Amino acid sequence: MIRLNITKNSKFIKFLLPLLVAVLSFALSDLLLKVGNIEFELGSFLSSFFIIAIFLAFFSKIIMGYVLAKNPLGISEGIFIALAVLLAFIFGIWIFQENFNALKLIGLIFLIGGILLTFFKKGNNYKNEDKIKNKN
């Protein structure tokens, strides 16, 4: 059985939960831009889809700022991008009935697998990053 350590200083609270919120808000902003079918004319910038999408993307970057302040850049941004691609892939198939083929699946597996391999690698050493933080 898998247990989540949800305490004030846990990795889930400091890393995974805010990262998932950032990914979800970013993916929803992309979804709204697609649903709005914005062609970037002057009037399209005033549409509700565009305004909400920009707000969600901005909110996502604020949350990512929190994540990046407490975690390594390469891991945090890599997981963010991989999960955002995964959600875009799922939204595309589920909502827009975009075609799904083996080549897309293989690419997605390699993308997610590579990010997870770097995240769960034993002996992750972030001492250099801590030295840079301590200099400031």
C-alpha positions, 0 to 999 in steps of 0.5 A: 500500500502506498502512503502519502506523507502529508505533513507541513514539510513533506515533499508532497506539500512542497513539490508535488501538490503545487506542481500539479496545480500549476500543470492543471491551470496551464493545461486548462489555459491551453484548452481554453485557447483551443476551445475559443478558437482564437484567430488573434484579431483585435476583438479576440483579445476581449473574449472570455476564453482568452482572458481566462486562459491568460489568467490561468497561465499567469497563475500557473507561473506564479505557482511554478515560482513557488515550486522553483524556489524550493526545488531544483530547476531541471527536475521541476520544469521537466516534470511540469513540461512532461505533465503539461504535454500529457494533459494536452495529449489527453485533452486532445483525444478526449475533447477534440477527438484528435487522432491517436496512433502508436508513434504518438504513444511511443513518443509520449512514453519516452517523454514521461519515462525520461522525466521520471527516470531523472526524478526518481534516480537514486542519489540525486545530489543538489549540493551545487544548487544549495551552494548557489542559494547560500551565496545569495 
